[in-house]
Amino acid sequence: MKDSNEWEIVSTYSTREAVADGFLVKVDSEASKEAGIKFPVYLTCAVWNKYVEVPKGMEQLQNLSGRLWDVLFMFAFHARNVSSNLLQYDFISYLPDEGDWEPNEKLKTPENQLNRLVTLKAVIQAQDFDDPSPAIFIMKPDED
């Protein structure tokens, strides 16, 4: 197989393989549609595990569908004003303060250590090698 520049492709890793391996999580299409997104959405496992999964000890305060809504809705809100295939956007995530802050997280308000202003990156590109239909991939800024 060759790419558009006639370079021989040595190896590929498809979206389908990444989902099967657990590296990507495909978001339920109903959740995406509810947030106003018409294309399939994939989150990296790093985004899913940190910002969608409910942190231990916060089960009484939060739920998975609400946390997913925060990620998707804020993407859709910011994407309305962007015409390129790349977007960096912020949203507020409620996380325990366990010393696990990452470079894409900032303190939202000094009086509440649990609210983090989180920056994520979204890329719109072909869903897979054999499926050129558009899909949205949401990840941390340092992920590809």
Buried (B, 14 or more C-beta within 10 A) or exposed (E): EEEEEEEEEEEEEEBBEBBEEEBBBBBEEEBBEBBEBEEBBBBBBBBBEBBBBBBEEBEEEBEEEEBBBBBBBBBBEBBEEEEEEEBEBBBBBBBEEEEEEEEBBEBBEEEEEBBBBBBBBBBBEEBBEEEEEEBBBBBBEEBE
